Amino acid sequence: MRTNTPRVRAARRMVVELLLSDHGGDCQTCVRSNDCELQAVARDLMSASCISPAPSTSGWSTPSTPALDRDSSKCIMCRRCITVCSEIQATRALWAQDRGFESVAAPAFGHELASVACVQCGQCAAVCPTAAITEKDHIERVWAALSDPSKHVIVQTAPAIRAGLGECFRPAGRARWSPAGWWPRCAGWASPACSTPTSPPI
């Protein structure tokens, strides 16, 4: 079986071109620039002059929650966010809405994430290959608080950050993530019999 023949590469190039044709925003100023899977695949298959998508007017951008921003023009409907929300976090706040070019990963009936069962864990942003779902930037607020002599700034690590760190520093004996969730090799924390696997505790 050959997976890198000219015919296969031409088919892959066409699929990426179709994704870019409906992909909004300027890659050079995107928050995920140089950390975008779509951009990386496009660079592998096409020349640099062909990978900058034209700004799209069909999408929408919204500050969904105090922790997350969503931009539908950058969504490629890979459904990773839907999978991690329903199968890993067992929250089911996101689902595929509408059909065709109107398809979008969003809460049902056009609701915002802040008004549904979203727990703002950040797992959807962690698995998103583009900048369709990103963490809200609070750096300027932190700098302002640090510069205020009347405030004592306290830092607390969020649960999603601990889960993300656990992926990089996973202790020996703990299994990797799979579509069925995080399944450890050690007893006492979870087992394949569990119906709602969660991110590994640290």
C-alpha positions in Angstrom: 0.0 0.0 0.0 1.4 3.4 -1.1 0.3 6.5 0.8 2.6 9.1 -0.7 2.3 8.7 -4.5 1.6 11.8 -6.7 -2.0 10.8 -7.0 -2.5 10.5 -3.2 -0.7 13.8 -2.7 -2.8 15.5 -5.3 -6.0 14.3 -3.5 -4.7 15.5 -0.2 -3.8 18.8 -1.7 -7.3 19.2 -3.1 -8.8 18.5 0.4 -6.6 21.1 2.0 -7.4 23.6 -0.7 -11.1 23.1 0.0 -10.5 23.6 3.7 -8.6 26.7 3.2 -11.2 28.1 0.8 -13.7 28.2 3.7 -11.1 29.0 6.4 -11.2 32.6 7.5 -8.5 34.9 8.9 -4.9 35.8 8.3 -2.4 33.1 9.3 0.3 35.6 10.0 -1.7 37.3 12.8 -3.6 34.3 14.0 -3.0 33.3 17.7 -2.2 29.7 16.5 0.3 30.8 13.8 3.1 28.2 13.6 1.1 26.0 16.0 -1.7 25.2 13.7 -2.1 21.7 12.3 -3.9 22.9 9.2 -1.1 25.3 8.5 1.5 22.6 9.0 -0.3 20.2 6.5 -0.7 23.0 4.0 3.0 23.8 4.2 3.8 20.2 3.6 1.6 19.9 0.5 1.7 23.4 -1.1 3.9 26.3 -1.6 4.0 29.2 0.9 2.1 31.5 -1.5 -0.9 29.2 -1.4 -1.5 28.7 2.3 -2.8 32.1 3.3 -6.6 31.9 3.3 -8.7 34.9 2.4 -10.7 36.6 5.2 -14.0 34.9 5.5 -17.2 36.8 6.2 -19.4 33.7 6.7 -18.2 32.9 10.2 -18.8 34.5 13.6 -16.6 35.2 16.6 -17.8 35.3 20.1 -16.4 35.4 23.7 -18.3 32.3 24.7 -17.3 32.1 28.3 -14.9 33.9 30.7 -12.3 31.3 29.7 -12.8 30.6 26.0 -13.2 32.4 22.7 -14.8 30.8 19.6 -14.3 31.7 15.9 -16.5 29.6 13.6 -14.7 30.9 10.5 -11.6 28.9 11.5 -13.5 25.7 12.3 -12.7 22.8 9.9 -15.4 20.5 11.6 -12.9 17.8 12.7 -15.2 17.2 15.7 -12.3 16.8 18.1 -13.9 19.2 20.5 -17.2 17.3 20.3 -15.5 14.0 21.0 -13.4 15.3 24.0 -16.5 17.1 25.4 -18.8 14.1 25.1 -16.5 11.1 25.6 -13.7 12.4 27.9 -15.3 15.1 30.0 -18.8 13.6 29.6 -20.3 17.1 29.5 -21.8 17.1 26.0 -21.9 20.8 25.8 -20.8 20.8 22.1 -22.4 19.1 19.2 -22.6 19.3 15.4 -25.3 21.9 14.4 -26.8 22.5 11.0 -25.6 20.9 7.7 -23.3 21.5 4.7 -21.5 24.8 4.7 -23.6 25.9 7.7 -22.2 23.1 9.9 -20.6 24.3 13.2 -19.6 22.8 16.4 -21.7 24.6 19.0 -24.2 24.1 21.8 -27.7 23.1 20.7 -30.3 25.7 19.6 -27.7 28.4 19.1 -27.0 28.9 22.8 -23.6 30.2 24.1 -21.3 27.9 26.0 -21.8 30.1 29.1 -25.5 29.2 29.2 -25.1 25.4 28.9 -23.4 22.6 30.9 -19.9 23.8 29.9 -17.5 23.6 32.9 -14.8 25.6 31.1 -12.2 22.8 31.5 -10.4 23.9 28.3 -10.1 20.4 26.8 -11.8 21.6 23.6 -9.3 24.3 23.1 -6.5 21.9 23.8 -7.5 19.5 21.1 -8.6 22.1 18.5 -6.2 21.9 15.5 -6.8 25.5 14.5 -7.9 28.7 16.4 -11.6 27.9 16.3 -11.6 27.5 20.1 -8.9 29.3 22.1 -8.2 30.3 25.6 -9.1 33.8 26.5 -6.0 36.0 27.0 -5.8 37.6 30.5 -2.1 38.6 30.4 -2.9 42.4 30.4 -5.1 42.0 33.4 -2.4 40.1 35.2 0.2 42.7 34.4 -2.2 45.4 35.6 -2.8 43.5 38.9 1.0 43.0 39.4 1.6 46.7 38.8 -1.0 47.7 41.4 0.7 48.2 44.8 -2.6 48.0 46.6 -3.2 44.4 45.4 -1.6 41.1 46.5 -1.6 38.8 43.5 -2.2 35.1 44.2 -1.8 32.4 41.5 -3.8 29.2 41.4 -3.4 26.4 38.8 -6.7 25.4 37.2 -7.7 21.8 36.9 -7.3 21.8 33.1 -3.8 23.1 33.3 -2.9 20.3 35.7 -4.4 17.8 33.2 -2.3 19.3 30.4 0.8 19.1 32.5 0.0 15.5 33.2 0.2 14.7 29.5 3.8 16.0 29.4 4.9 14.5 32.7 3.0 11.3 32.9 4.3 8.9 35.6 5.3 5.4 34.7 2.5 2.9 34.6 -0.1 5.4 33.4 -1.6 4.8 30.0 -1.8 7.3 27.1 -5.0 9.0 25.9 -7.1 7.0 23.5 -10.5 7.7 21.9 -12.0 5.8 24.9 -10.3 8.1 27.4 -7.4 8.0 29.8 -7.0 4.4 31.1 -4.3 3.8 33.7 -2.4 0.6 34.1 -2.5 0.9 37.9 -5.6 -0.2 39.9 -7.5 2.0 42.2 -8.0 5.1 40.0 -10.2 3.9 37.1 -10.9 0.9 35.0 -12.1 0.2 31.5 -15.5 -0.6 33.1 -16.0 3.1 34.0 -18.5 4.8 31.7 -17.0 8.3 32.0 -13.2 8.4 31.8 -11.7 11.6 32.9 -8.4 13.4 32.5 -5.7 11.9 34.8 -5.2 13.5 38.2 -1.8 14.8 39.1 
